[in-house]
Amino acid sequence: MRSTAYDWIKDGFTSVPNILFDQYHQLELTGDQMVLLLYIFSQINRGRLSEDMNRISIDLGWSSHKVSDTLSQLMNKDFLEIELVPNNEGKQTDHYTLRPLFDKLDEINFQQSAQSAQYMKKNLSTPKNEGLNIVTSFEQEFGRQLTQIELETLNDWVNISKYDEKLIQLALKQAVLNQALSLKYIDRILLNWEKKNIRTAEEAQRDIERFENRNNQNNSQMVDDSQYEHIEIPLNYWDNN
Protein backbone atom coordinates (compact mmCIF):
# COMPACT_ATOMS: atom_id res chain seq x y z
CA MET A 1 0.00 0.00 0.00
CA ARG A 2 1.46 3.32 -1.04
CA SER A 3 1.95 6.15 1.45
CA THR A 4 -0.58 8.97 1.50
CA ALA A 5 -0.38 12.60 2.59
CA TYR A 6 -2.10 11.53 5.81
CA ASP A 7 0.76 9.11 6.53
CA TRP A 8 3.26 11.90 5.99
CA ILE A 9 1.39 14.12 8.43
CA LYS A 10 1.37 11.38 11.07
CA ASP A 11 5.13 11.03 10.59
CA GLY A 12 5.52 14.63 11.74
CA PHE A 13 7.32 17.73 10.52
CA THR A 14 10.74 19.19 11.13
CA SER A 15 10.77 22.76 12.41
CA VAL A 16 13.90 24.71 11.63
CA PRO A 17 14.52 28.21 13.07
CA ASN A 18 14.72 30.86 10.36
CA ILE A 19 17.85 32.29 11.93
CA LEU A 20 19.76 29.24 10.73
CA PHE A 21 19.05 30.24 7.13
CA ASP A 22 19.49 33.95 7.83
CA GLN A 23 22.99 33.36 9.19
CA TYR A 24 23.94 30.56 6.80
CA HIS A 25 26.66 32.63 5.13
CA GLN A 26 28.07 33.73 8.49
CA LEU A 27 28.39 30.14 9.65
CA GLU A 28 30.33 29.22 6.48
CA LEU A 29 28.57 25.89 6.15
CA THR A 30 28.97 23.64 3.16
CA GLY A 31 25.93 22.09 1.52
CA ASP A 32 26.68 18.67 3.02
CA GLN A 33 27.13 20.14 6.48
CA MET A 34 23.79 21.93 6.22
CA VAL A 35 22.03 18.76 5.06
CA LEU A 36 23.43 16.81 8.00
CA LEU A 37 22.40 19.53 10.46
CA LEU A 38 18.86 19.45 9.08
CA TYR A 39 18.84 15.66 9.34
CA ILE A 40 19.89 15.85 13.01
CA PHE A 41 17.11 18.41 13.51
CA SER A 42 14.61 15.89 12.21
CA GLN A 43 15.92 13.23 14.60
CA ILE A 44 15.66 15.59 17.56
CA ASN A 45 12.09 16.54 16.58
CA ARG A 46 11.20 12.86 16.50
CA GLY A 47 12.71 12.29 19.92
CA ARG A 48 15.46 10.01 18.67
CA LEU A 49 18.40 10.54 20.96
CA SER A 50 20.77 7.83 19.73
CA GLU A 51 22.28 8.48 16.32
CA ASP A 52 23.30 5.39 14.39
CA MET A 53 26.01 6.05 11.78
CA ASN A 54 24.63 3.29 9.58
CA ARG A 55 21.13 4.75 9.83
CA ILE A 56 22.38 8.21 8.81
CA SER A 57 24.25 6.64 5.91
CA ILE A 58 21.14 4.78 4.70
CA ASP A 59 18.75 7.73 5.14
CA LEU A 60 21.01 10.22 3.36
CA GLY A 61 22.43 7.80 0.82
CA TRP A 62 25.96 8.67 1.90
CA SER A 63 28.93 6.44 2.48
CA SER A 64 29.91 5.80 6.09
CA HIS A 65 33.15 7.67 5.44
CA LYS A 66 31.24 10.77 4.22
CA VAL A 67 28.95 10.70 7.25
CA SER A 68 31.88 10.36 9.64
CA ASP A 69 33.87 13.07 7.86
CA THR A 70 30.97 15.55 7.82
CA LEU A 71 30.19 14.95 11.50
CA SER A 72 33.85 15.61 12.33
CA GLN A 73 33.76 18.86 10.34
CA LEU A 74 30.73 20.08 12.30
CA MET A 75 32.32 19.16 15.61
CA ASN A 76 35.58 20.89 14.65
CA LYS A 77 33.59 24.05 13.89
CA ASP A 78 31.96 23.77 17.33
CA PHE A 79 28.48 23.39 15.82
CA LEU A 80 27.92 19.90 17.17
CA GLU A 81 28.90 17.84 20.18
CA ILE A 82 28.07 14.52 21.77
CA GLU A 83 26.22 14.31 25.07
CA LEU A 84 25.58 11.23 27.17
CA VAL A 85 21.86 10.88 27.85
CA PRO A 86 20.25 8.08 29.88
CA ASN A 87 17.68 5.97 28.03
CA ASN A 88 14.56 4.37 29.53
CA GLU A 89 16.72 1.64 31.04
CA GLY A 90 19.09 4.15 32.65
CA LYS A 91 21.88 3.30 30.25
CA GLN A 92 24.01 6.20 28.99
CA THR A 93 23.71 6.63 25.22
CA ASP A 94 25.35 8.99 22.75
CA HIS A 95 23.28 11.94 21.66
CA TYR A 96 24.25 14.56 19.11
CA THR A 97 23.28 17.99 20.41
CA LEU A 98 23.04 21.20 18.43
CA ARG A 99 23.41 23.42 21.47
CA PRO A 100 26.85 24.68 20.33
CA LEU A 101 25.33 25.71 16.99
CA PHE A 102 22.70 27.86 18.68
CA ASP A 103 25.25 29.32 21.06
CA LYS A 104 27.13 30.43 17.95
CA LEU A 105 23.94 31.83 16.38
CA ASP A 106 23.20 33.73 19.59
CA GLU A 107 26.69 35.21 19.51
CA ILE A 108 26.38 36.28 15.86
CA ASN A 109 22.93 37.75 16.44
CA PHE A 110 24.12 39.65 19.51
CA GLN A 111 27.12 41.08 17.65
CA GLN A 112 24.97 42.18 14.73
CA SER A 113 22.39 43.76 17.03
CA ALA A 114 25.13 45.60 18.91
CA GLN A 115 26.68 46.83 15.67
CA SER A 116 23.28 47.91 14.36
CA ALA A 117 22.48 49.74 17.61
CA GLN A 118 25.90 51.42 17.57
CA TYR A 119 25.40 52.54 13.97
CA MET A 120 21.91 53.94 14.62
CA LYS A 121 23.06 55.63 17.79
CA LYS A 122 25.97 57.24 15.96
CA ASN A 123 23.74 58.26 13.07
CA LEU A 124 21.03 59.72 15.30
CA SER A 125 23.58 61.36 17.59
CA THR A 126 25.05 63.35 14.70
CA PRO A 127 23.16 66.62 15.05
CA LYS A 128 21.62 68.09 11.94
CA ASN A 129 21.05 71.27 13.95
CA GLU A 130 23.68 72.82 16.16
CA GLY A 131 23.59 71.57 19.75
CA LEU A 132 20.93 68.94 18.99
CA ASN A 133 21.61 65.36 20.06
CA ILE A 134 18.42 63.33 20.02
CA VAL A 135 19.79 60.09 21.50
CA THR A 136 21.54 61.86 24.36
CA SER A 137 18.37 63.82 25.17
CA PHE A 138 16.27 60.66 25.39
CA GLU A 139 18.85 58.78 27.43
CA GLN A 140 19.16 61.67 29.88
CA GLU A 141 15.40 61.84 30.40
CA PHE A 142 14.98 58.06 30.59
CA GLY A 143 17.97 57.78 32.93
CA ARG A 144 19.44 54.87 30.99
CA GLN A 145 20.72 53.78 27.61
CA LEU A 146 18.11 53.19 24.93
CA THR A 147 17.38 49.64 23.85
CA GLN A 148 17.75 48.37 20.32
CA ILE A 149 13.98 48.63 19.74
CA GLU A 150 13.88 52.18 21.11
CA LEU A 151 16.75 53.22 18.84
CA GLU A 152 14.91 51.71 15.89
CA THR A 153 11.82 53.75 16.83
CA LEU A 154 13.84 56.96 16.90
CA ASN A 155 15.43 56.01 13.60
CA ASP A 156 11.96 55.46 12.08
CA TRP A 157 10.77 58.86 13.31
CA VAL A 158 13.74 60.63 11.75
CA ASN A 159 14.32 58.64 8.55
CA ILE A 160 10.93 57.16 7.68
CA SER A 161 8.30 59.48 9.15
CA LYS A 162 10.65 62.41 8.48
CA TYR A 163 9.81 64.17 11.73
CA ASP A 164 11.97 67.21 12.40
CA GLU A 165 14.43 66.44 15.21
CA LYS A 166 13.45 69.59 17.11
CA LEU A 167 9.84 68.45 16.88
CA ILE A 168 10.79 65.11 18.45
CA GLN A 169 12.68 66.94 21.19
CA LEU A 170 9.57 69.03 21.92
CA ALA A 171 7.39 65.89 22.06
CA LEU A 172 9.86 64.44 24.55
CA LYS A 173 9.59 67.62 26.65
CA GLN A 174 5.79 67.36 26.67
CA ALA A 175 5.98 63.73 27.79
CA VAL A 176 8.27 64.75 30.66
CA LEU A 177 5.95 67.58 31.71
CA ASN A 178 2.95 65.25 31.65
CA GLN A 179 4.86 62.55 33.56
CA ALA A 180 4.19 60.05 30.79
CA LEU A 181 7.71 59.15 29.76
CA SER A 182 7.30 56.42 27.16
CA LEU A 183 7.93 56.14 23.44
CA LYS A 184 4.30 55.15 22.86
CA TYR A 185 3.08 58.39 24.46
CA ILE A 186 5.60 60.45 22.50
CA ASP A 187 4.56 58.67 19.31
CA ARG A 188 0.92 59.64 19.99
CA ILE A 189 1.98 63.28 20.40
CA LEU A 190 3.83 63.19 17.08
CA LEU A 191 0.90 61.50 15.32
CA ASN A 192 -1.51 64.10 16.74
CA TRP A 193 0.66 66.91 15.39
CA GLU A 194 0.94 65.14 12.05
CA LYS A 195 -2.88 64.98 11.80
CA LYS A 196 -2.94 68.73 12.35
CA ASN A 197 -0.31 69.12 9.61
CA ILE A 198 2.19 70.41 12.17
CA ARG A 199 5.70 69.70 10.91
CA THR A 200 7.96 72.06 12.87
CA ALA A 201 8.68 72.67 16.53
CA GLU A 202 7.59 76.31 16.16
CA GLU A 203 4.15 75.27 14.86
CA ALA A 204 3.81 72.70 17.61
CA GLN A 205 4.76 75.25 20.27
CA ARG A 206 2.06 77.63 19.03
CA ASP A 207 -0.46 74.76 19.13
CA ILE A 208 0.56 73.98 22.72
CA GLU A 209 0.17 77.61 23.72
CA ARG A 210 -3.29 77.85 22.12
CA PHE A 211 -4.36 74.73 24.00
CA GLU A 212 -3.04 76.09 27.30
CA ASN A 213 -4.75 79.47 26.73
CA ARG A 214 -8.10 77.73 26.12
CA ASN A 215 -7.68 75.72 29.29
CA ASN A 216 -6.80 78.83 31.29
CA GLN A 217 -9.87 80.65 29.96
CA ASN A 218 -12.13 77.70 30.82
CA ASN A 219 -10.68 77.49 34.32
CA SER A 220 -11.09 81.24 34.79
CA GLN A 221 -14.75 81.06 33.69
CA MET A 222 -15.38 78.26 36.18
CA VAL A 223 -13.93 80.40 38.99
CA ASP A 224 -16.08 83.40 38.02
CA ASP A 225 -19.26 81.33 37.97
CA SER A 226 -18.55 79.74 41.33
CA GLN A 227 -19.08 83.05 43.20
CA TYR A 228 -22.83 82.88 42.43
CA GLU A 229 -23.36 79.29 43.56
CA HIS A 230 -24.48 80.32 47.09
CA ILE A 231 -27.26 82.65 45.82
CA GLU A 232 -30.74 81.11 45.92
CA ILE A 233 -33.19 82.31 43.22
CA PRO A 234 -36.93 81.80 43.98
CA LEU A 235 -38.63 79.37 41.62
CA ASN A 236 -41.27 82.01 40.70
CA TYR A 237 -38.70 84.64 39.83
CA TRP A 238 -39.03 84.19 36.11
CA ASP A 239 -42.91 84.18 36.35
CA ASN A 240 -43.04 87.64 37.89
CA ASN A 241 -41.01 89.27 35.12
Disulfide bonds with the S-S distance in Angstrom:
none
